[in-house]
Amino acid sequence: MTTSPTAEELLDAVIGFIEQKAAPQLKDRDAFLARVAVNALAIIKREIELGPKARADAAERLRALLGDGDPAVLNKALCDKLASGELTLKDPKVLAHLKADIIDRVRIDQPNYSGLRALSQ
């Protein structure tokens, strides 16, 4: 039986190639762009690993706040209610949802962000 590499394995291979083989050969702007490419691929990898749970958790929190519905529609409704003042950050559930959403996004986008540990507490 033939098995294919997973998306994560492919990303690891490309990241490793750029970091270990290609980038050391590059200079100046090209070296910088190689680092940008590695960072973008690492974000994609974390999105694959962490994104589904983050989206499911956000949908659950939105439904607890606003009732049943599509998460994208509920997210827009939350934004509208915050903009109109119908909901505020004084509501502990709203604040908890927004904080958890930010933490999940930072974990995917910038996991080495120095404030992430403080945010998670």
Helices and strands as residue ranges (DSSP letters): H 7-17, I 18-22, G 23-25, H 28-66, H 71-84, H 92-109, H 116-120
